[in-house]
Amino acid sequence: MALGLIVFVAIVAYLDRDGYADAAGDGVGLLDAFYYATVSVTTTGYGDIRPESDTARLLNTLLVTPARVLFLVLLVGTTLEVLAERTREAYRVVRWRARLKDHVVIVGFGTKGRSAARTLTAHGIDASKIVAIDPRSDARNHALSLGFAAISGSAAEAEVLAEAEIESASAVVVAVDRDDTAVLTTLTARELNPNVTIVAAVRESQNAHLLRQGGANSVITSSEAAGRLLGVATQSPRVGEVLEDLLTVGQGLDILERPVTATEAGPLAQLRHRDPVVAVIRGDRLMRFDDPDAQQLVEGDRLVYLCSRDDDA
């Protein structure tokens, strides 16, 4: 619009060029008209080209002066708007970082990242505790529309992870599309926060050990997991439905984890009448329900069990 105002004034001056004169008293050409429009609209006003006829002065009063005022309004208004927006954004970021602690950082907000976010919120994680990192603007806008914070950039860079306050994060979900990027992101995240829980997705199973060596606590082979579900559903469609139900959080069957209380310490068999236990976690060891060492529960163990959300409702 500002450039349009300059062109408009230049056209007005050129059409009435006989009413203008420069310092040498010569006529005004097209280039002179644009020069006059620029110095006039921007209020520079060198005075080397000036209106002399009554018509030129009238046109300046009725057309050029309002264009000059509008140009200044655009210039000042746009500048103030940008400064105000930057101030609001800086204030928002400061407030956001001040209260950000024990949050979850999701690296890559594609299909896997969005599914992970939905699962987290279904498990009761507040949207304000989730930070998405993605270089794509559409992915960040989607994250913002869901109430999450969004950061632009590659999480393989330490500066981007630092901006997501990874030092105070409780977990990092690596859901990028490339395995090499996943490995580098995992290494960087582990270096910045040695205690954070890192869960990473990998496309090819032969790369899973690289993620574990890089510091990932858990590695999910996305392509093979989907293939196994397809294979099971082909042979046993109902079993496939049950597995799909388990993966759908918040309804039907859910698989959860909880600590063993002091009153529950003892034989695992005494819990059979309650929600079915599928595994016992003791320290860093994961034991299936039929493992002999899992038959005697101790306080501090954690149970992985099935529950029915319909019954809870």
GIRA-V483235 format. One record per residue. N is the residue number from 1. RES is the residue in one small letter. OMEGA is omega in radians with two decimals (none if undefined). Layout:
n=N res=RES omega=OMEGA
n=N res=RES omega=OMEGA
//
This chain:
n=1 res=m omega=3.12
n=2 res=a omega=3.08
n=3 res=l omega=3.09
n=4 res=g omega=3.09
n=5 res=l omega=3.10
n=6 res=i omega=3.12
n=7 res=v omega=3.14
n=8 res=f omega=3.13
n=9 res=v omega=3.12
n=10 res=a omega=3.12
n=11 res=i omega=3.11
n=12 res=v omega=-3.13
n=13 res=a omega=-3.10
n=14 res=y omega=3.13
n=15 res=l omega=3.11
n=16 res=d omega=-3.03
n=17 res=r omega=3.12
n=18 res=d omega=-3.14
n=19 res=g omega=-3.13
n=20 res=y omega=3.09
n=21 res=a omega=3.08
n=22 res=d omega=-3.06
n=23 res=a omega=3.14
n=24 res=a omega=3.14
n=25 res=g omega=3.14
n=26 res=d omega=3.12
n=27 res=g omega=-3.10
n=28 res=v omega=3.08
n=29 res=g omega=-3.10
n=30 res=l omega=3.12
n=31 res=l omega=3.08
n=32 res=d omega=-3.13
n=33 res=a omega=3.12
n=34 res=f omega=3.09
n=35 res=y omega=3.13
n=36 res=y omega=-3.13
n=37 res=a omega=-3.11
n=38 res=t omega=-3.09
n=39 res=v omega=-3.13
n=40 res=s omega=-3.10
n=41 res=v omega=3.13
n=42 res=t omega=3.12
n=43 res=t omega=3.05
n=44 res=t omega=2.98
n=45 res=g omega=3.09
n=46 res=y omega=3.11
n=47 res=g omega=-3.13
n=48 res=d omega=2.98
n=49 res=i omega=-3.03
n=50 res=r omega=3.06
n=51 res=p omega=-3.12
n=52 res=e omega=-3.13
n=53 res=s omega=3.11
n=54 res=d omega=3.13
n=55 res=t omega=-3.13
n=56 res=a omega=3.13
n=57 res=r omega=3.10
n=58 res=l omega=3.11
n=59 res=l omega=3.08
n=60 res=n omega=-3.13
n=61 res=t omega=-3.02
n=62 res=l omega=-3.02
n=63 res=l omega=-3.01
n=64 res=v omega=-3.13
n=65 res=t omega=3.05
n=66 res=p omega=3.10
n=67 res=a omega=3.12
n=68 res=r omega=3.13
n=69 res=v omega=3.14
n=70 res=l omega=3.11
n=71 res=f omega=3.13
n=72 res=l omega=3.11
n=73 res=v omega=3.11
n=74 res=l omega=-3.09
n=75 res=l omega=-3.09
n=76 res=v omega=-3.11
n=77 res=g omega=3.14
n=78 res=t omega=3.13
n=79 res=t omega=3.13
n=80 res=l omega=-3.14
n=81 res=e omega=3.13
n=82 res=v omega=-3.14
n=83 res=l omega=3.13
n=84 res=a omega=-3.14
n=85 res=e omega=3.12
n=86 res=r omega=3.12
n=87 res=t omega=3.10
n=88 res=r omega=-3.13
n=89 res=e omega=3.12
n=90 res=a omega=3.12
n=91 res=y omega=3.13
n=92 res=r omega=-3.14
n=93 res=v omega=3.13
n=94 res=v omega=3.12
n=95 res=r omega=-3.13
n=96 res=w omega=-3.12
n=97 res=r omega=-3.10
n=98 res=a omega=-3.10
n=99 res=r omega=-3.10
n=100 res=l omega=3.12
n=101 res=k omega=-3.11
n=102 res=d omega=3.14
n=103 res=h omega=3.14
n=104 res=v omega=3.11
n=105 res=v omega=3.11
n=106 res=i omega=-3.11
n=107 res=v omega=-3.09
n=108 res=g omega=-3.08
n=109 res=f omega=3.02
n=110 res=g omega=-3.11
n=111 res=t omega=-3.13
n=112 res=k omega=-3.14
n=113 res=g omega=3.12
n=114 res=r omega=3.12
n=115 res=s omega=3.10
n=116 res=a omega=3.13
n=117 res=a omega=3.12
n=118 res=r omega=3.12
n=119 res=t omega=3.14
n=120 res=l omega=3.13
n=121 res=t omega=3.10
n=122 res=a omega=3.09
n=123 res=h omega=3.03
n=124 res=g omega=3.09
n=125 res=i omega=-3.14
n=126 res=d omega=-3.11
n=127 res=a omega=-3.14
n=128 res=s omega=3.14
n=129 res=k omega=-3.13
n=130 res=i omega=3.13
n=131 res=v omega=3.13
n=132 res=a omega=3.08
n=133 res=i omega=3.14
n=134 res=d omega=3.13
n=135 res=p omega=-3.08
n=136 res=r omega=-3.10
n=137 res=s omega=-3.13
n=138 res=d omega=3.10
n=139 res=a omega=3.12
n=140 res=r omega=3.12
n=141 res=n omega=3.09
n=142 res=h omega=3.11
n=143 res=a omega=3.13
n=144 res=l omega=-3.14
n=145 res=s omega=3.12
n=146 res=l omega=3.11
n=147 res=g omega=3.12
n=148 res=f omega=2.97
n=149 res=a omega=-3.10
n=150 res=a omega=-3.13
n=151 res=i omega=-3.14
n=152 res=s omega=3.06
n=153 res=g omega=3.10
n=154 res=s omega=-3.11
n=155 res=a omega=3.03
n=156 res=a omega=3.11
n=157 res=e omega=-3.08
n=158 res=a omega=-3.10
n=159 res=e omega=-3.13
n=160 res=v omega=3.10
n=161 res=l omega=3.09
n=162 res=a omega=3.10
n=163 res=e omega=3.09
n=164 res=a omega=3.12
n=165 res=e omega=-3.10
n=166 res=i omega=-3.14
n=167 res=e omega=-3.14
n=168 res=s omega=-3.13
n=169 res=a omega=3.09
n=170 res=s omega=-3.11
n=171 res=a omega=3.06
n=172 res=v omega=3.08
n=173 res=v omega=-3.13
n=174 res=v omega=-3.06
n=175 res=a omega=3.14
n=176 res=v omega=-3.05
n=177 res=d omega=-3.07
n=178 res=r omega=-3.13
n=179 res=d omega=-3.14
n=180 res=d omega=3.07
n=181 res=t omega=3.11
n=182 res=a omega=3.14
n=183 res=v omega=-3.12
n=184 res=l omega=3.11
n=185 res=t omega=3.13
n=186 res=t omega=3.11
n=187 res=l omega=-3.12
n=188 res=t omega=3.14
n=189 res=a omega=-3.14
n=190 res=r omega=3.12
n=191 res=e omega=-3.09
n=192 res=l omega=3.14
n=193 res=n omega=-3.09
n=194 res=p omega=-3.04
n=195 res=n omega=-3.07
n=196 res=v omega=3.06
n=197 res=t omega=-3.11
n=198 res=i omega=3.07
n=199 res=v omega=-3.04
n=200 res=a omega=3.05
n=201 res=a omega=3.14
n=202 res=v omega=-3.11
n=203 res=r omega=-3.09
n=204 res=e omega=-3.06
n=205 res=s omega=-3.12
n=206 res=q omega=3.11
n=207 res=n omega=-3.07
n=208 res=a omega=-3.10
n=209 res=h omega=3.09
n=210 res=l omega=3.11
n=211 res=l omega=3.11
n=212 res=r omega=3.10
n=213 res=q omega=3.13
n=214 res=g omega=3.07
n=215 res=g omega=3.13
n=216 res=a omega=3.09
n=217 res=n omega=-3.14
n=218 res=s omega=-3.12
n=219 res=v omega=3.12
n=220 res=i omega=3.07
n=221 res=t omega=-2.96
n=222 res=s omega=-3.08
n=223 res=s omega=-3.13
n=224 res=e omega=3.10
n=225 res=a omega=3.10
n=226 res=a omega=3.12
n=227 res=g omega=3.12
n=228 res=r omega=3.10
n=229 res=l omega=3.11
n=230 res=l omega=3.14
n=231 res=g omega=3.12
n=232 res=v omega=-3.12
n=233 res=a omega=3.12
n=234 res=t omega=-3.10
n=235 res=q omega=-3.09
n=236 res=s omega=-3.07
n=237 res=p omega=-3.11
n=238 res=r omega=3.08
n=239 res=v omega=3.07
n=240 res=g omega=3.10
n=241 res=e omega=3.12
n=242 res=v omega=3.13
n=243 res=l omega=3.10
n=244 res=e omega=3.09
n=245 res=d omega=3.13
n=246 res=l omega=-3.12
n=247 res=l omega=3.11
n=248 res=t omega=-3.00
n=249 res=v omega=3.00
n=250 res=g omega=3.11
n=251 res=q omega=-3.12
n=252 res=g omega=3.12
n=253 res=l omega=3.05
n=254 res=d omega=3.04
n=255 res=i omega=-2.99
n=256 res=l omega=3.13
n=257 res=e omega=3.11
n=258 res=r omega=3.13
n=259 res=p omega=3.04
n=260 res=v omega=3.13
n=261 res=t omega=-3.13
n=262 res=a omega=-3.12
n=263 res=t omega=-3.13
n=264 res=e omega=3.13
n=265 res=a omega=-3.08
n=266 res=g omega=-3.09
n=267 res=p omega=3.08
n=268 res=l omega=-3.09
n=269 res=a omega=-3.11
n=270 res=q omega=3.11
n=271 res=l omega=-3.05
n=272 res=r omega=-3.09
n=273 res=h omega=-3.13
n=274 res=r omega=-3.14
n=275 res=d omega=-3.08
n=276 res=p omega=3.10
n=277 res=v omega=-3.13
n=278 res=v omega=-3.14
n=279 res=a omega=3.09
n=280 res=v omega=3.11
n=281 res=i omega=3.12
n=282 res=r omega=-3.05
n=283 res=g omega=3.10
n=284 res=d omega=-3.06
n=285 res=r omega=3.08
n=286 res=l omega=-3.10
n=287 res=m omega=3.06
n=288 res=r omega=-3.08
n=289 res=f omega=-3.13
n=290 res=d omega=3.10
n=291 res=d omega=-3.12
n=292 res=p omega=-3.12
n=293 res=d omega=-3.12
n=294 res=a omega=-3.06
n=295 res=q omega=3.12
n=296 res=q omega=-3.10
n=297 res=l omega=3.05
n=298 res=v omega=3.12
n=299 res=e omega=-3.06
n=300 res=g omega=3.02
n=301 res=d omega=3.05
n=302 res=r omega=-3.11
n=303 res=l omega=2.95
n=304 res=v omega=-2.97
n=305 res=y omega=3.09
n=306 res=l omega=3.06
n=307 res=c omega=3.14
n=308 res=s omega=3.11
n=309 res=r omega=3.13
n=310 res=d omega=3.12
n=311 res=d omega=3.11
n=312 res=d omega=-3.13
n=313 res=a omega=none
//
